[in-house]
Amino acid sequence: MSQNRRDFLKSFAALGASAATLNAVTPQIVKGSSPNKLSPTRKGVLVDTTVCIGCGKCEWACKTAHNMEAGDIENYSAQLTDCSQRTTSESALTVVNQIDVNNADSHKVKLQCMHCDHPACVSACIVGAISKHENGAVTWDTDKCIGCRYCMIACPFQIPSFEYLKALDPKIVKCDFCIDRTKVGKLPACVETCPVGALTYGSRDELIIEAKRRIDKYPGKYFNHVFGEYEVGGTSWIYLAENDLVKTVFPKLGTNPAPGVSESIQHGLFAYFVPPVALYALLGGVMWLSKDRDKSKGGH
């Protein structure tokens, strides 16, 4: 019996040494990568909350464009009467909320992935499953994802969602900036559907210029801040509002990009991650020893 156990331990030690050697030679296999491909002509969307009427047609269009169950387009405006503030989810890539300010004024604000210029989710992903594209879009690759969900923790806007109720092949879900539409010259579905022009799609730099032009021209209509111009290093979606959106809609964020500490810690931690085969061998070994011990106690 002891001889069998000794032979097993020798074999397992050899397996561990082989796994360590493999990782020492090829650590780049499991390292995440976050190349920044920002283009000066990258796209963005200007959201003018003073124009939005809360019809919810953008929500319906988003679901339709992504083959989600959309329901009746006329029912979406009724959701604004709910006092609870909705968040994006695996079944809703964008939502519109009514935010009351000082019990008098209110914002109707569309929320979705902000498509940051320096995305924390890209930095946090240890296998490079999330990418920042030259046109500004941040997208997720199901074939690379290992389901760690670090992107959900890293996002300063708490946007990525996970299909917890889906037993087979659950996915990370978020707005993809309608990349399949825009790469063939179409507008994002929400922008195309908006009946009042609250959403403007175009060059991010030009949209910022337009936002500041509106503030200068109508100083009594807008709060003097373009949200998303500098927050967390800049976002592709930028906002105008009558009142300050910070703390009422968005968290108070600095101007430094969110990635940095999380990237260095996580990529360093997983640079020499033990391959699954070694982990399974370890668990199998523990079970083998336990079974062997139980047999000895039973007199077999």
N, C-alpha and C positions, 0 to 999 in steps of 0.2 A: 504493500500500500504506500509506504513512504517513498519507495523507489519510483512509483508512478507519479507521485506528487512532485518529486525532485525533477523528473524528466519534463513534466509540464512546465514547471517554473523556468527551467533552462530554455525550453522552446519559446515561452512567452517573453523572456528577457531578450532573446534573439530577435523576435518580432518587434519589440519596442525599439531596439537599436536600429533595426532597418527603417522603421517609421521616422525616427529622429534624423537618420542620414538622409532620407528622402526629403524631409522638410528643410534640412540645412542646405541642400543643393538647390531646391526649387521653391523658396518661400514666396516668390512672386505669384504663384498660382492662386493663392488665397488672399492676397492683398487686394483691397479695394482700390480703385483708381477714380480720380475726379478731375479729369482734364477740363480746364475752363476754355470754352470755345466762343467766348463773347465776340459778337460782331458789332461794329458801330452802326449797322443798319438793322439790328435785331428788332423784332416786333414787340408791341405791347398793346394794352387796352387802357384807355382813359375812361374811368367810371365817374360820371357826374351824378352824384346822389341827389342833387337838387332837381334833376329832371325825371328821375325814376318815379313811376307811379305805382310800383308794387304789383304789377299784373301777373308776374311769375311766368311769363311766356318763355323767358330765358331758361328757366328750370325745365320746362316741358321740352324745349328744343334740344337741350343738352342730353336729356334721357333718350329722346328719339334718335339723335345722332350716334349715340353709343349703344343702341339696341337694348335699352333698358325699358322696363314696363313704365309707360308714361301716363296712361290714363287720359282723362278729358282735360284739354287745355284750359277750359273755362273754370276749372275747380282750383287752380293754383292761387289765385288772388285771395281766396278764403283763408289760406294758411297764415296770412299776416295778422289775422284777428287773434291768433293764439298768443297768449302772453309769454310763453316760453320761447327762448331763443334757440332756433334750430342750428345744427352744425352740419357740415358736410359728412357724408357717410358712404358706405359701400354701395348704397342704392341711390345716392344723390350727390353728384359731383359738384353741384353748385346749389346754393339756397339763397333766398332773399328774406331778410328780416326787417321788421320795423323797430327801430331803436328810439325810445322816448328820451328826450333830453329836457331836464328841468320841468318835467310834467307838462310841458307845453309843446316845444318843437319836437320833431321826430325826423329821423333819417330812415329811408328805405334803402338798405344796403345789400348789394349782391356779394356773396362770399364764395371763394373757390381757391384752388392753389394759386399762390402769388407768383410762381415761376421766378424765383429769386435769381439775381445775377450771379450770386455765389451761394448756391443752395446748400443748406446744412444737411439735407437728406442725401445729396450726392456724396458729401464728405463722410457721412456716417456709414454709408453702405460699404461693407467690407469685401464685397465681391463685384462691385462695379455694375450693379443691376439698375442703377438710376443714372441717367445722363442728362447733361445740359446741352441742348442743341444750339447751333449758330443762330437760328431764328428766334431764340429766346425760350423755347419750350423745354420743360423738364419732364422726361418720360421714364417709365418703368418697364423693365424687360423681364417677363415671367420666366424665361428659360434660364436666367442667371440667378434669380432670387432664391435664397435658402430659407426665407421666412423668419429671419431674426427680428424683424420689425424695429430695428434701430432708427430707421428713417422716421417712424412715427414719434419716437421720443425726441429726436433731434430737431424736428420742425418747430420753429418759433411760433408758427400760426396754428399748429395742431391740425393739420389738414389730412395727411395720408390716413386711410382707413384699411382695415383688414377684414376679409370675409370669414369671420369667426364661425358663422353658421353653415359654412360650406365644407363638408367633410372631405371631398375629393378636390385636389388642386385649388386650394384657396389662394386668393391673390391680394396684393396691395392695390388699392383703388384710389384714384384721385384724378382731377382734371388733367388732361393731356394737351391742353391748348388747341384741341381739334387739329392735331398735327397732320392727320390723314387728309383733312380738308384743305388746310392752308398750303400744304406742299403741292397741291394741284391748282392753286390760285383762288380757292374759295375762302370766305370769311368764316371765323369760328361760328358755330351754330347759334350761340347766344347773341352774338353781335348782329348777325343777319336777321334774327327774329325780333329784336327789340323794336317796338312800334313807335317809340318816342325819341330815339337817338341818344339814350343815356349811355350807351357803350360805343366808343370810337376805337377802331382797330387801325394800327399804322406803325410807323417808325417810332420807337420809344422816345428817342431824342426829340422828334417833332411833336409828339404828344405832350411832353413836358413843357415845351415852348407854348403850345396851345393852352395848356392848363394855366400857365402863368399869365398869358394874355387875357384869359377870362377873369382871373383874379384882379388884374389891373383895370380892366374895363368895367367890372361890376364889383367893386370893393365891398359894397353892402350886402351882396348876395353870397359871397364865399368867405370862409375862414382862410386866412393867409398861410396856407400850408398845403403842399402837394404830397399827400401821403404815398410813400413808395419810391419817391425820388432818391432818398438817401437811406431809408430804414434798412437795416441789416445789409448794407452795401448796395441797396437798390433792388427793386422788383419790377417785373414786366407789367404787372397790373398796378396802376396808379389811380389815386382817388381825389376828388374834389367834394367838399361838403360845406354846408352852411355853418356848422360848428366843428369843433375839434373832434376827430374820430378816435384819437388816442384815449384809451381807457373805457370809452363808451362802446367802441366797436373792436378796435385792435389793441393788443397789449402795448405797453410803453417799451419801445425798442431803441437801442442805440444805432449808430451809423456804421459801426464795424461789422464786417461780414460775420455771420454766425459760425461758419466752419473755423477750425483752428485747433482748439484743445481736444475736441472730440475726435478729430481725425488722427492726431498724433497718438492719442491713447489707444483708440480702437485698432488702428492699423498696426501699431506696435504689439498690442496684445495678441492679435491673431496672425502675426507674421509667421509664426512657427506653430500654427494650430495643428494638433494631431489629426490625421485623416480619420474619417469615420471607421475604416476597416480596423484600425488599432483600437478605437473605442469599443467596437463590437467584440473584438477579441478579448479585451479586458473584462467586459461584462460576462461573456461566455465563460471565461476562466473562473470568475467568482462563483458563477452558478455551478460549474463542474466541481469545484472544491467543496461547496456546500452540500451538493448531492453525495459526494464521496464520504463526507463526514457523517451525514445522516445514515448512510448504509452501515458505517462502522458502528454507530451507536445501536443500530438495530440487530447487530450480530450477523450480518450477511457478508 
